[in-house]
């Protein structure tokens, strides 16, 4: 057996030999096409080995049948939004939402599977599916939102780690749309919203932390972790990575991790900051207890420009119906 380096593997289009772990578990078989996704997957192994004998390169371009281990990888990666069975995923839904119930479940299930891909190192596949999710949100959610909207009817309810990024992405995209950003910029902001809290997935937070105490260094670290993941591991543009870093920066300089203020905070981050705070209020994950959308909007206005860019805050406020007083707890199924 000999060690094979990632540099050597990247020189092949078709794998000329079997690949193994140090415990002789087969990773890939000779003859498989080395797609960018497979090369990314192989980087997750500390050491990769091949048997020390000569093999002929197979140039058919066709993949062989997967080994048992590869079938598992294929099952992890090969799923689509349309192919998911919503009955396989038990979740809380918003019975009063614009989006029909089955679609809510399917979107949350799809997003959960995408997060699983990203956390297991399947970056290329995960990012491709995130791009699909952006299109799904624009088709299934945005088309249902009218000029005068009720914020309570837009939100996903239930699991915070799934619903919060979805809500932030949707609301941030709506703000960008209202500000007449380009289609490309709107898609980038939606993607930034979906990934803004990705750093939290690498921090052990207990479910009992209903209120996020932003003075805790461990919680604060999610901004830096998220930035590095998006920039270095996912290799996405700086403007998207900066949102993970800056979405807790405040207009008056009182935020973290850098204490930026005003125009030193990127426009994308200013938008996400508004949507993030609003949704945390609605989930009662701040120190201010609110029961409905009207109370959330009132609290946002009270916080005002100390925390938020005036442009982003008032664009957000004017998007929603201020008389939306349905109790969030009464909307859950």
Secondary structure, DSSP 8 states (H G I E B T S, - for coil): -EE--HHHHTT-SB--S-EE-TT--EEE-TT-B--HHHHHHHTTSS--EE-SS------S-------HHHHHHHHHH---TTT--GGG-----BTT-SS-HHHHHHHHHHHHHHHHHHHTT-HHHHHHHHHHHHHHHHHHTGGG--SSB-HHHH---S-HHHHHHHHHHHHHHHHHHHTT--HHHHHHHHHHHHHTTGGGGGS---TT--S--TT-HHHHTHHHHHHHIIIIIS---HHHHHHHHHTT--TTS--SSS---GGGS-HHHHHHHHHHHHHHHHTT-SSS---BHHHHHHHHHHHGGGTS-HHHHHHHHTTB-TT---BGGGGB-
